[in-house]
């Protein structure tokens, strides 16, 4: 658990330093690291609130960073001057702000904020020298904001009807007009990603012609559509370097993101060869302003994100044979020094058939010591979302459990992203039913393995996954021996009624997926574990952040009190300085230590459970 986490990469004006965030101090702060290697320089020294880097200014040494308070998600954007003075560029209370990007020449930057109306995010343009701002786009219709074109003529806007159905609109900043770009009759996913460097085309993702999202562009004058990337998997994202020379695209290939980089010259696209690297997944690619230097993270099942850098000029002089290409340089080693990689587990993509024949993809972590003669207990882990995805890559919690003798199956139950639009839509308004039954079948699959003790299988999850834990214990109480609920929903009525106002742009889609708290009361009561707490008979652990704006503490308080009334063992861990997810290292360590102790007592140790 001594592993360090890193996020973000931004080059300084002289391209000699890289800005990033790290929790090396125990809480996320902002650091700069020399491109040629060396020790990170701390630029912020917060001890209370996690602080995340955004960017160096393109023309000087000032930086932008973001910070909330105790995980409340009311992020503000701050400026840090070279002397260490911090200035809140989005002052006030009750609103949140997000950096949206730089003007191409670095003379201005864009920020979204819901300070005018808590429901809607407007766009402001800040002068990079004075930090004075003007209202650039007033979001009167509650769109989900998309990209801004480099010539500042266009703003792309997304409209979410359901999780599987969306539209793209185009706002003309000069004329003040709005155009609907994607009229369609049946549910189709559309999402604006970025404009091309010439501001003539909008690049977007769509699954209009098949199961998976492909990357296309729409010519804004002619209406011509061109396909850029298609795979038998979802294209996950695309973005251009600041100078527009490179485009980076990620493809979600069976639980791991494959990155493709192209050098763009008009309509021509030339693949950029990735430098020689250890095995793993490239993440967070960033380019310097000159386009001659690249920074990125490399992550694998047995290694967390480490920062690498690469000279593209050296790449151009390299040979065609991969073995002749110059390797990238590694700047960090974030795996805890007391952890031996030989003790870590290589994840495996597995599949099993659920009750109705649906194939359920999952990620499996098998403890090294597991065997037919030394059977281990197991955990079904359910991701958040609902439409999230458990993916491969370094997972400190899974490795911690596997190292202590627990098999972990990260299930991608129906409704998960990454496996096609039919699979994704299969959970809509079926929560507490078919997705839960997939988890039951996951237990059956685990029990069939010769190295798993079929009598010692539990369930664990966070957010929506926490709801699935409670649903499993309440609606299928005979299946799992224990449950660990991490800030999970217990009462859908309360959660849907308390959606933060700034989720207004996706409120309709959430209701379409889960249910409407006014019109679907009976079904929401039937699928809310709080109203069926008397059925929960297995030991339960609940973990909650006080400042969680998504799943409020009342959700956890309610289920803990209700289950305890029936004499069931319940352990309740509350963090006063966290929200929806735990960012402070001491809290992450404490949560995992307490989870392990709970599992050792009630699952591995075979502790008696009430009612069974």
Secondary structure, 3 states (H helix, E strand, C coil): CCCCCEEEEEECCCCCEEEEEECCCCCCEEEEEECCCCCCEECCCCCCCCEEEEEECCCCCCEEEEECCCCCCCCEEEEECCCCCEEECCCCCCCCEEEEEECCCCCEEEEEEEEEECCEEEEEEEECCCCCEEEEECCCCCCEEEEECCCCCEEEEEEEEECCEEEEEEEECCCCEEEECCCCCCCCCEEEEEECCCCCEEEEEECCCCCCCEEEEEECCCCCEEEEECCCCEEEEEEECCCCCEEEEEEECCCCEEEEEEEEECCEEEECCCCECCCCEEEEEEECCCCCEEEEEEEECCEEEEEEEEEHHHHHCCCCCHHHCCECEECCCCCCCCCCHHHCCCCEEEEEECCCCCEEEEEEECCCCCCCCCCEEEEEEECCCCCCCCCCCCCHHHHHHHHCCEEEEEECCCCCCCCCHHHHHCCCCCCCCHHHHHHHHHHHHHHCCCCEEEEEEEEEEECHHHHHHHHHHHHCCCCCCEEEEECCCCCHHHHHHCCCHHHHHHHHHHHHHCCCCCCCHHHHHHCCHHHHHHHCCCEEEEEEECCCCCCCHHHHHHHHHHHHCCCCCEEEEEECCCCCCCCCHHHHHHHHHHHHHHHHHHHHCCCCCCCC
